[in-house]
């Protein structure tokens, strides 16, 4: 990319990355949303995805830790609260997204301590999550913000997931889906803010290319997690040593 | 330190560091609180200290970015809000400590943009602040938490400062002191939490020694800032190139 794009053309380039590489296109998600997985496979997905949920507030804190602009820090800190929840008295004591994720893993019959310690997670899941935290800590601020922009593509996958999983799995109820219902609003608001930031601050061809690459990187972070799940729990079904094994396998 | 200390002996060792090295013993603070500085020197102090205030939420975010324990993250995130303030609607839109610090620099007649850009700050101030952020990002979690423990010693210096500055300087009023009044409560609460954490988690002689060293390090961060101020604005009064020069000097 050698010419400076207009902000709208930059947005289009970012959205094109999603159209090509967002993990809604991964075969594992097709299976998950289409009701093609058994309970053990859905458990494996939920406990691995917990690692990602738990990494997100650390990623957002890493971003804040490098921002000199107080207005940006103030606009970003609610993401930490959205995921971690807030203690009683400060913001009303909301539970947060991680707690809502644990409601899902509870509903799937997973032991909460086992989930939280991440002992059964696939190493590849954890490597992908840590790569994301490191990226946000080390790259330019525009890249760090841009890497959040997969949220632009999230609401449609969440809607598809809620409908598909509720319809397909008798072991999934409305309560277990509350994480995704809540993210429908949060992700829209957050993505709008981050997209405006990137469009305003990526003001050279190099910065714009890096911002698009950051979205590509983040798609890879998400995709790699599903590849690892697919390999371990679908085909060929080769669970690495120490990782979660569904009952009866 | 080769034997394991009891938690109370560890606390005593940490408090001993404060008794020996906290910056309330620095000659610059004696001058500041005793009414011995002129307005230009107080301006220099306030605009340099702004760098430290602005670094603190980044330091706290750096800490959160490495914490896997959600309960600890939830207990720490209010520090970011305390300093940065919170946007309207999420926690009532409080201004935060940095805004209160800017009320002080306003009252001293400093231009707000000049303060926020930190252009006039001493390089040594900024180096000390960045060393603090890096320490919290890179050392063990116990050391990172322990480095906050100078807050144990802060309330007495704040009380001394409020009384001394209000009495001594006709250019300082009650409103300019609101930062310190507010910190009286916040620092107590935060220090109690951090001290309990360090006493509980520093469970080897090496970890205990490192925790005490972290408090020493932090005292050095504070002390070095006053050394630089003293050298530039008191004796010998050698202002480095590009740094703030009080009017008429």
Contacts between the chains, C-beta under 8 A, distances in Angstrom:
chain1	res1	chain2	res2	distance
A	54	B	68	7.0
A	54	B	70	7.2
A	57	B	64	7.1
A	57	B	70	7.8
A	57	B	73	6.1
A	58	B	64	6.9
A	58	B	65	4.9
A	58	B	66	6.8
A	58	B	67	7.0
A	58	B	68	7.8
A	58	B	73	7.9
A	59	B	65	7.4
A	61	B	61	4.4
A	61	B	62	7.3
A	61	B	63	7.8
A	61	B	64	3.7
A	61	B	65	3.8
A	61	B	73	7.6
A	62	B	61	7.3
A	62	B	62	7.4
A	62	B	65	3.8
A	63	B	61	7.8
A	64	B	57	7.1
A	64	B	58	6.9
A	64	B	61	3.7
A	64	B	80	6.8
A	65	B	58	4.9
A	65	B	59	7.4
A	65	B	61	3.8
A	65	B	62	3.8
A	65	B	65	5.7
A	65	B	133	7.0
A	65	B	137	6.9
A	66	B	58	6.8
A	67	B	58	7.0
A	68	B	54	7.0
A	68	B	58	7.8
A	70	B	54	7.2
A	70	B	57	7.8
A	70	B	84	5.6
A	70	B	85	7.9
A	70	B	98	6.0
A	73	B	57	6.1
A	73	B	58	7.9
A	73	B	61	7.6
A	73	B	80	7.3
A	73	B	84	5.1
A	74	B	84	5.2
A	74	B	85	6.3
A	74	B	86	6.9
A	74	B	87	5.3
A	75	B	87	6.7
A	77	B	77	7.3
A	77	B	80	5.5
A	77	B	81	6.6
A	77	B	84	6.8
A	77	B	86	7.4
A	78	B	87	7.1
A	78	B	90	5.4
A	80	B	64	6.8
A	80	B	73	7.3
A	80	B	77	5.5
A	80	B	80	7.8
A	81	B	77	6.7
A	81	B	90	7.1
A	84	B	70	5.5
A	84	B	73	5.1
A	84	B	74	5.2
A	84	B	77	6.7
A	85	B	70	7.9
A	85	B	74	6.3
A	86	B	74	6.9
A	86	B	77	7.4
A	86	B	91	8.0
A	87	B	74	5.3
A	87	B	75	6.7
A	87	B	78	7.1
A	90	B	78	5.4
A	90	B	81	7.1
A	90	B	91	6.1
A	91	B	86	8.0
A	91	B	90	6.1
A	91	B	91	5.0
A	98	B	70	6.0
A	133	B	65	7.0
A	137	B	65	6.9
